[in-house]
Amino acid sequence: MFHFATHLQLQIKVDKDGNIQESKFKTFGCGSAIASSSVATEWVKGKHVDEVLSIKNTDIAAHLKLPPVKLHCSMLAEDAIRAAVNDWKAKRDAKKEQVA
């Protein structure tokens, strides 16, 4: 049995209105994981942080025509989007608490 570890990190730069200005990714994994990461970064640019939470792994998989055996790659991309937004919101809220 083989186990393949895939690591996907997504970074976003968000303006004061909550719009994603920049996005970058770092992925260690197969070509499908890299492609899913790339699509995720392109799809989040220019969108509001709440809007990108509607991006689903099935949308990414359909766009890339991923075979069923590679669906986990698109799931990682969806999870990375959510993690990046949640991280940004946590940091934003922490800054608000410091100011208050």
C-alpha positions, 0 to 999 in steps of 0.5 A: 500500500502506498500513501502519498502526502500532499501539502497545500498552503494558500496565502491571501492578501486582503484589503480593508473592504475584505476583498482578496487582492493577491493569492499565492500557493505552495504545494508539494504533491502531484500535478493534480494538486498543483493544478487545483492550487493554481485554480484556487488562487486564480478564482479567489483573486478580486473576490470578497472573503465571504464570496470565496467560501462558496467555491467547492471542490466539485467546481475545481474538479469539474474545471480541471476534469479530474478523475475520481481518484484525484478528487482529494486534490480539489478537496485540499484546495477547498480546505486551503481556501477556507483555512486562509479565510479563517486565518485572516478573520482570526487575525483581523478580529485579534487586531480589533480586540487590541485596538478596543 
